């Protein structure tokens, strides 16, 4: 048998302000701190690495949501 693939379709309400799709300030500060320490060559604990990876993934997802909200608010566009 082939690989079974599942799709999940979610409908979310997009807030009026695209700036709502950002990490909270404290969370963003923590991510910057951990990444700055890593950039300086400091060894991160396993928990800190996992935390940073998760926060980076979340930040990327929020950026994608911000882009999609921007495209939706711009209205229909002509095909490229």
PyMOL commands that set and color helices and strands:
alter all, ss='L'
color gray80, all
select helices_A, chain A and resi 18-20+25-39+46-74
alter helices_A, ss='H'
color red, helices_A
deselect
rebuild
show_as cartoon
